[in-house]
Amino acid sequence: MANQYPVEIDGKTGEIEDLPPPRGGRYRCKLDTMADVRREMAKVYREARSEVIDPATASKLVWCLQAVGKVIEGSDLEKRIEALEAKQ
């Protein structure tokens, strides 16, 4: 599978980790579900722990991801309420 961003191989585990895109490049990730948001938050956390990104930047990104998660939650609740009202 081709990767458009550089990767790094962890010396201890041998796992391949994606490096963040170069500054100014557009970063795309799927954020359609809470699972997607959780996955991206975990990635940001690992990058901060590995000192790939600055912890202050990570904090800002996680705050944004939390906001996206709240919107997804609200949207899901709205759909459920509409479905219940349609049944009545």
C-alpha positions in Angstrom: 0.0 0.0 0.0 1.5 3.3 -1.0 1.7 6.1 1.5 1.8 9.7 0.5 3.5 10.8 3.7 6.8 9.7 5.2 6.9 6.9 7.7 9.1 5.9 10.6 9.9 2.4 11.8 10.0 2.1 15.6 13.4 0.6 16.6 12.0 -1.4 19.5 8.7 -2.8 18.2 9.4 -2.7 14.4 6.0 -1.0 13.9 5.5 1.5 11.1 4.3 4.9 12.3 3.1 7.6 9.9 4.9 10.9 10.4 2.8 14.0 10.3 2.7 15.8 6.9 5.1 18.6 6.3 4.0 22.0 7.6 1.6 23.7 5.3 0.5 20.5 3.7 -3.1 19.5 4.0 -3.8 16.7 6.5 -6.8 14.6 5.8 -8.4 12.0 8.1 -11.8 10.5 8.4 -13.8 12.0 11.3 -17.3 10.7 10.6 -17.9 8.7 13.7 -16.9 8.8 17.4 -14.5 5.8 16.6 -12.8 7.9 14.0 -12.4 10.8 16.4 -11.1 8.5 19.2 -8.6 7.0 16.7 -7.3 10.5 15.8 -7.1 11.6 19.4 -5.0 8.5 20.2 -2.7 9.3 17.2 -2.2 12.9 18.4 -1.4 11.5 21.9 1.2 9.1 20.6 2.8 11.8 18.5 3.0 14.1 21.5 4.4 11.3 23.7 7.0 10.5 21.0 7.9 14.2 20.7 6.9 14.3 17.1 4.6 17.3 17.8 4.7 19.9 20.5 2.4 19.1 23.5 0.8 22.5 23.3 -0.1 21.8 19.7 -1.4 18.4 20.7 -3.6 20.0 23.3 -5.1 22.3 20.8 -5.7 19.5 18.3 -7.4 17.3 21.0 -9.6 20.2 22.0 -10.7 20.6 18.4 -11.3 16.8 18.2 -13.4 17.0 21.3 -15.6 19.7 19.7 -16.0 17.5 16.6 -17.0 14.6 18.9 -19.7 16.7 20.6 -21.1 17.6 17.2 -21.2 14.0 16.2 -22.9 13.0 19.5 -25.5 15.8 19.1 -26.2 14.7 15.5 -26.6 11.1 16.5 -29.0 12.0 19.3 -31.0 14.2 16.9 -31.4 11.3 14.5 -32.5 9.0 17.3 -35.1 11.4 18.6 -36.5 12.0 15.1 -36.7 8.2 14.6 -38.6 7.8 17.9 -41.0 10.7 17.0 -41.6 9.2 13.6 -42.7 5.9 15.3 -45.4 7.6 17.3 
